[in-house]
Structure formats: structure tokens, C-alpha cells
Amino acid sequence: MRAIGMMSGTSLDGIDVAFIETDGESVTAFGEGRTYPYSDDDRRLFFRALEEAAALTERQARPGILTAAEALITARHAEALARFLVEAPQYRDVDVVGFHGQTVLHRPEIGLTVQLGDGDHLAGALKSLASRGAAAELVYDFRAADVAAGGQGAPFVPVYHRALAAGLGREGPVMVVNLGGVANITYIDGAADPVACDTGPANALIDDFMKERTGAPCDRDGAAAAAGRVDEAALARLLRHGFFTLSPPKSLDRNAFRNWVAEHAELDDMSVEDGAATLTALTAASVAAVLPLLPERPRSVIAAGGGAHNSTLLRMLSERLGVGVETADSVGWSIDLLEAQAFGFLAVRVLRGLPLSFPGTTGVPRPQTGGVRAAARRAA
């Protein structure tokens, strides 16, 4: 089947749109993809929504700024898809679009995960594009069924990681590290169900620190961290957080470590370079902390997500894992588009009634289907 996936991650930098051809079990072909950045005004609104979402207790509630944020998220996805179909017209004839939406709160311990994005409204926008060959169906709301069944609701890309790893033909185990706003891993060993979990903070803390101290949106290429010194005492304090010793599956909200870092890192006493180095080391060390919790030590480690462009982070990660770290680009995948591809892949699995999550990835009691289908039929 021909699918388009759309992803807006926890770094809130923009919308990734990518084509994939798949049966939901293996990948037949990769296609082109695009990233459509959010404007500064958009990002300001979405960060305000993140702050207000912290008080939510009901998944469908949209008080205050959240109503406007959801409308804008939906509109921006409709615009991104329309632009993609103009820029890459060879992908107009697809079967399904997978729409992840924007996670603004993730608290699985109370059975709550909230993704902004109006699937029905976006399906209507797709219907208006039907004469130009837009998707016949939209699939959205991927995580809710897993959480309702007692799962963590994240991470959700491991089944796609397994399909990709199978195509490499390597001896396992293989570990895929996704370095987004939050870091997560997928442990793959042959055809067995994958093991996965969030491991700790990744780009979110580094980005927020750089924005506060310098106005820059991120530590580009890890340059600040490379020029700094890791405060090992601060790092040791941060690694005492109980999350790091919990066995998989486990998951995090984007801002789960914000208060912990504020209390224990003493970043105000550090230079920009030392603070960036210490937060980057925290990401690497928290990924390494998962190794004793896995069935075996991985033979291969492949990094994707925005953090895979950070050479300092990759170096620290390799040093702490004791395994060479390859990037997704270097093995023929995509650093930037992997998650968007994944939600196209997952949308096909929804159409085929295949499970999206597993006991070893989210803690759900049994392999769990999910997603909501919204028809956007082509005009005659």
C-alpha cells in the first residue's frame, strides 16, 4: 500500500511528511519527504499549550489556549500535506495518511496521553484535495487504545524499527536510538517482539537551555557541548533519578525532567558550554543506563532523530555504550524522516488490523491494535 506519514515531534520544530510503500510488515520502498518548519509565532503558541496542558486531567478537554493550538496544529498539517502533494505530485495517489498530531501531555501513570490535532477536520481537508489525488483515508489517534488497555502509550515506532532492521540482514541484537525531545530505544533480536522504552531526556532539555541562555533554538552540531566540560558531580546527581533503574517498558513526558534538572544540576553556576556538555552527557548516560535492563548487549546501535545530527552527542553515546553508533542515514534509512515514515507504516497496519504495540514496548497486556480511521473519499 502507498502511505504518507505526518509527524510533529516533541522538539516542536515543524512537521515531517514522508511517503512509504509497505504492507505494514515490511518496507517495499521509501519515497521522498519534506520538513515544513513552524514559524516563531506558531512555536510560541505551542509552547504555551505545553505549559497549560500540564494541568489537564481529561484527554478530550481543551481549555484556554489549547483550543487555538489544536486548530492551528490541524491547519498546519493540512497546509503541509497540500504543499507536499504539489511539490511531489508522484505521491498524490496514496491509500492512507497517518496523522500523529502533537503530544502536549504524556502521563501514563494516570492513564493519560494527549495529542492535539482534529482528525475529523483534517479528514475534511483531505476530502477537499480529493480531486488532486489525496488520500482515501486518514488514520489518527494512535496511542489512545494502548493507554486504555493499560499500556504506556509510548514509544510507538518500535514495530517499524523491527521492519527496518529486518531489511539490514544483520545478526542481532540491534538497538535503534531515537534522539528526539525525549530519547527512546528499540531492542530488536530477529523476529521476536521488540523491547522498547523511553530512556530519558534528549534534545528538549538541551534546546530549552540553549534558548534560555543564548536565544539559539538548539546546540547546532553539538558545538557548545564540544567546547565545554561535563560536570561529573552534577551528572551523578541527575542519574540518581529513579526512572533510570525502572525496567522497560516505561515512557516520559517531554518536560518530565525539567524540575529534576532545575533542582539538581545547578546549571546557573555553569557556563553555556559546560551546561550544554553536562546535559548532552545526561542524554548519553541515560541511554547507556538501559543496557543492564536488556536481554543482551546490542551488537549494533543506530541513531535517528534530530539528535543524530549532534556529533558531540553521538561521540558521548558511543563512549558510554561501548559500541560504535551509526546514523540512520549511514545505513540507508533517514535521520529526519524516520518517524514520519513510521506513522505511514502504522496507518497501514491499522487498515490491516495488525497490532501497533506489544507487551515489551508499552507494557500492554497483549499485542494491541489501535488508531482511528476517518474516511476522506475521493470525489467521483
Summary of the structure (lengths in Angstrom):
residues: 380
radius of gyration: 19.7
end to end distance: 21.4
largest distance: 66.7
contacts: 1385
relative contact order: 0.18
helix: 44%
strand: 21%
